[in-house]
Amino acid sequence: MPRYFFKARDAEGLLVSGVIDADGYRDAVRSVQEKNIYPVEIKEVAEKRNAAVEFYRVKVSDLAVLCRQFSTLLNAGISIAQCFDILRQQTTSRKLKDVLSQIYEDVQKGKSLSESMKTQQVFPEIMINMVEAGEVSGRLDMVLERMAVYFEKENATNQKIKTALTYPAIVSLAAVVVVIFLVSYVLPTFISMFTNAGVNLPTPTRILLFISFLFGHFWYYIFALVFLIAMSLYRYIKTPKGKRAFDWIKLRAPIFGNLTRKVITSRFTRTLGVLLASGIPVIQAMQVVEKVVGNAVVAERLKKAEEGMRQGQGLSKPLESVGVFQPMVIQMIAVGEESGMLDSLLEKTADFFDGEVDTAVSQMTTMLEPIIIIVLAVVVGFIVISIAMPMFQMYNTIKF
């Protein structure tokens, strides 16, 4: 059934928005009007969105705060509708405020929380499934507490990686700016001095002179070319084929590959453990995990592993074919299946790999720093040699 995004105004003139299922445009208009609101804009949207886009439409940090506050309010005996009335007033995210206001109205009209969250298409699938399980079991507060911990750790992992990459990125950018400045402004002064002295320029100096000429006369073409290449790569990565290729490179990259595999392992075990602990069947849990691991190659392999599970092979054996998880992870899952404590062991495994991610981030930073310094030293050394060689020639000419 087609989905339609709508904007409408309520009786007080406030603008509300949301997504509804309808057989056609007229049916969508009628459905909006039945909510006692006046439609302003209605347009059809895609039936399915990319899982990564859904996950990050609302920040992970905002989701962590939302789950934590929602759980606290429920434990205090406040109804779901009242909870959302409070949450929408105190959230600092404008986008999240609009979504919570729409959910508040839906819940007041008798709609279930999970059903209302599905129509918004801004929450990750894991959260929707967990909320649905919490509604069925009557332990929504406990489920939200687990989700708060899950999002807090997910956000902490993301922040560690960003922090680790910030220093190398700043140093690399500064190095590029310095090199461009030397080539564009400092080098031409020396070159003119050498030319006036009648010195024969060696090959390194000629190469540098050519680079200086390009940056001095065609810098706008160079920046335009770099911009076009970057945009082309960005658009290619956004395609399914490009994303798969980029994700494959991330798994195999010399420095980043180890970190990527550990982050995927931590995310996989924690997500699966939280879902199973909330009473969600393992097959359904695997379908959710496939969409949140953040790697197209691993997601494809998990889907094949899911087929093996449907054939009665259990969980540990099909996961061996994924080729990302360490033997310890497979053994922990096998022990969990035999003991009936799979969810608990998965969460302990996730905690262990959170520490492994910290170690991998430190190792990556430690390895990147000398590599950047070496590359910078080679570039600057080449510039210095290119300037020094004709200076020595000029000195020898003057001396003799």
NORRA-V898479 format. One record per run of one state. SS is the DSSP state (A for helix, B for strand, O for the rest). FROM is the first residue (numbers start at 1). TO is the last residue. If there is no record, write none. Layout:
BEGIN
ss=(SS/SS)
from=(FROM/FROM)
to=(TO/TO)
END
This chain:
BEGIN
ss=(O/B/O/B/O/A/O/B/O/A/O/A/O/A/O/A/O/A/O/A/O/A/O/A/O/A/O/A/O/A/O/A/O/A/O/A/O/A/O/A/O)
from=(1/3/10/15/22/25/34/38/46/51/58/60/76/80/91/94/109/113/121/125/138/140/197/203/218/219/239/240/253/256/278/282/293/296/311/316/321/327/340/342/400)
to=(2/9/14/21/24/33/37/45/50/57/59/75/79/90/93/108/112/120/124/137/139/196/202/217/218/238/239/252/255/277/281/292/295/310/315/320/326/339/341/399/400)
END
